[in-house]
């Protein structure tokens, strides 16, 4: 059970955060920035996004209770959101679910410090990642071990993201556009299956199709 939880959580976070895509975007937005400044912005961005995502991981159940949202509804809604993101990844399109929009890119170009926007959010702690962490933690409600594994998987993906940010230029040069799209599409296919499973689980839990 724990191994399955770890694999699902890691794959979901890796797909929704997209460390490789984030690194490529970071390299494109900081061409003339010094190495020290880029390092500082990368560490600050990871720290901020980590705080955001952990807050939703720890307080997601409270948010759901206040809004009156059931676990079944969250699974279906989260599954639909992840499915849309997965479709974007497979077809290499972007609508802002895991990346920035064109308007956000234009604003980011004029900023000297992009650690908070658009790096921490919406690139790292975006709608997809936030929705995923709430969904996975709610799905493991009552199982502290499983929830701990989910948090550790999140931290692992954030550490990978930090490492790639610190080597953003090399990653971009090594993989190129084609390499990044291949990885994105493979992860998109896996995320599609996970998203559909979440929808099935939510519909089953809702009792709408019970005899």
C-alpha positions in Angstrom: 0.0 0.0 0.0 2.7 2.4 1.0 4.8 1.7 -2.1 1.7 2.3 -4.3 0.9 5.5 -2.5 4.4 6.8 -2.9 4.5 6.0 -6.6 1.1 7.6 -7.3 2.0 10.7 -5.2 5.4 11.1 -6.8 4.1 10.6 -10.4 1.3 13.1 -9.8 3.4 15.8 -8.3 6.2 15.3 -10.9 3.6 15.7 -13.6 1.7 18.7 -12.1 4.7 20.6 -10.9 6.8 19.7 -14.0 10.4 20.3 -12.7 11.9 20.0 -16.2 9.4 22.5 -17.7 9.9 24.9 -14.7 13.7 24.7 -15.2 13.4 25.5 -18.9 11.1 28.4 -18.2 13.5 29.7 -15.5 16.4 29.6 -17.9 14.4 31.5 -20.5 13.4 34.2 -18.0 16.9 34.8 -16.5 19.3 34.9 -19.4 21.3 37.9 -18.1 21.1 37.2 -14.4 24.2 36.4 -12.4 24.7 32.9 -11.0 24.4 34.0 -7.4 21.2 35.9 -8.1 19.7 32.9 -9.9 20.7 30.6 -7.0 19.0 32.9 -4.5 15.8 33.2 -6.5 15.6 29.5 -7.0 16.0 28.7 -3.3 13.5 31.5 -2.4 11.0 30.2 -5.0 11.2 26.6 -3.7 10.8 27.8 -0.1 7.7 29.8 -0.9 6.1 27.1 -3.0 6.9 24.5 -0.4 5.1 26.6 2.3 2.1 27.1 0.0 1.8 23.4 -0.9 2.4 22.1 2.7 -0.3 24.6 4.0 -2.8 23.1 1.6 -1.6 19.6 2.5 -2.1 20.2 6.3 -5.2 22.4 6.1 -7.0 20.9 3.0 -9.5 19.0 5.1 -10.4 22.1 7.1 -10.9 24.0 3.8 -13.1 21.2 2.5 -15.1 21.2 5.7 -15.7 24.9 5.7 -16.8 24.8 2.0 -19.0 21.8 2.6 -17.2 19.7 -0.1 -17.4 15.9 0.2 -14.5 13.6 -0.6 -16.5 12.2 -3.5 -17.0 15.6 -5.1 -13.3 16.4 -4.5 -12.2 13.2 -6.2 -14.4 13.9 -9.3 -13.4 17.5 -9.5 -9.7 16.8 -8.9 -9.8 14.0 -11.4 -11.3 16.3 -14.1 -8.7 19.0 -13.4 -5.9 16.5 -13.6 -7.4 15.0 -16.8 -7.4 18.4 -18.4 -3.8 19.0 -17.4 -2.8 15.5 -18.7 -4.4 16.3 -22.0 -2.4 19.5 -22.2 0.8 17.5 -21.5 0.1 14.8 -24.1 -0.7 17.4 -26.9 1.9 19.9 -25.7 -0.6 22.7 -25.2 -0.9 25.2 -22.3 -3.8 26.9 -20.8 -2.2 27.9 -17.5 -3.0 24.8 -15.4 0.7 23.9 -14.9 2.4 26.8 -16.7 2.0 30.5 -17.1 -0.3 32.2 -19.6 1.0 34.5 -22.3 -0.1 37.5 -20.2 1.9 36.2 -17.2 4.9 35.6 -19.4 4.8 39.2 -20.6 4.6 40.5 -17.0 7.4 38.2 -15.8 9.9 39.5 -18.5 9.8 43.0 -16.9 10.5 41.7 -13.4 14.0 41.6 -11.9 13.0 39.1 -9.2 10.8 36.3 -10.4 11.1 34.1 -7.4 7.6 34.7 -6.1 5.9 35.3 -9.5 5.8 33.5 -11.7 8.3 30.9 -10.3 6.9 30.0 -6.9 3.3 30.5 -8.2 1.9 29.6 -10.7 4.8 27.6 -12.1 5.6 25.4 -9.1 2.7 25.8 -6.7 0.1 26.2 -9.4 -3.6 25.0 -9.6 -2.6 21.5 -10.6 -0.2 21.0 -7.8 -2.5 22.5 -5.2 -5.4 20.5 -6.4 -3.3 17.3 -6.4 -2.0 17.7 -2.8 -5.5 18.4 -1.4 -6.9 15.4 -3.3 -4.2 13.0 -2.4 -4.2 14.0 1.3 -8.0 13.8 1.5 -7.9 10.4 -0.2 -5.5 9.1 2.5 -7.5 10.6 5.4 -7.2 8.5 8.5 -4.0 6.9 7.4 -1.1 9.0 8.9 1.5 6.8 7.3 0.1 7.3 3.8 -0.2 11.0 4.4 3.4 11.2 5.6 4.5 9.4 2.4 2.5 11.9 0.3 4.3 14.8 2.0 7.7 13.1 1.5 6.9 12.6 -2.2 6.0 16.2 -2.5 9.3 17.3 -0.8 11.2 14.9 -3.0 9.8 16.5 -6.2 10.5 20.0 -4.8 14.1 19.0 -4.1 14.4 17.7 -7.7 12.9 20.9 -8.9 15.5 22.9 -6.9 18.3 20.8 -8.3 17.1 21.4 -11.9 16.6 25.1 -11.3 20.2 25.4 -10.1 21.3 23.7 -13.4 18.5 25.2 -15.5 20.7 26.3 -18.4 22.4 22.9 -18.7 19.1 21.1 -18.5 17.6 23.2 -21.3 20.6 22.7 -23.5 20.8 19.0 -22.8 17.2 18.0 -23.5 16.1 20.7 -25.9 12.4 21.3 -26.8 11.9 17.8 -28.3 13.4 16.0 -25.2 11.2 18.0 -22.8 8.1 17.3 -24.8 8.8 13.6 -24.9 9.1 13.4 -21.1 6.0 15.6 -20.7 3.9 13.4 -23.0 4.9 10.2 -21.3 4.0 11.7 -17.9 0.8 13.0 -19.4 -0.3 9.5 -20.4 0.3 8.2 -16.8 -1.5 11.2 -15.3 -4.4 10.6 -17.6 -4.9 7.1 -16.2 -4.6 8.4 -12.6 -7.1 11.2 -13.3 -9.7 8.8 -14.7 -9.2 6.5 -11.7 -9.8 9.4 -9.4 -13.1 10.2 -11.3 -14.2 6.5 -11.1 -13.4 6.4 -7.4 -15.3 9.6 -6.8 -18.4 8.4 -8.7 -18.3 5.1 -6.8 -17.9 6.9 -3.4 -20.8 9.2 -4.2 -23.3 6.3 -4.4 -24.9 7.7 -7.6 -24.6 4.4 -9.4 -25.2 2.0 -6.5 -28.0 -0.5 -6.9 
